[in-house]
């Protein structure tokens, strides 16, 4: 190894809603970080299966985030 490994990703709301975040990280958040699930709803890379998992697992603010998403789709 010629260089040290990169430090672990610090999971924040910015990471959860960034379109640059790897999909595997988004799934990790959906499974393991309930306080960041609402931010996944705002991520353009969040597909239907990921949003379904977020909906099923819930967490602080998830219902409200999904309601806003669905309302924006109706407009």
C-alpha positions, 0 to 999 in steps of 0.5 A: 500500500502506497497511501493510507486509506481514506477516512470513513464517510461522515454520514450527514444530511448533506451526504444523504441528499447529495446526488453524488453519494454512492447508492450503497451508502444511501442503502446503508443510511436507509437501513441503519440511520433513522435520523437521516432517512427523511433526507434520502427522500430529497435525493434524486438518486433515491429510486422506488425500492429505496423510498419504499424501504424508507417508508416502511422503516420510518423515522423522524420526519419521514412521513412529512418528507414523503408527503411533500414529495407526493404533493410535488408530484401532483402539481 
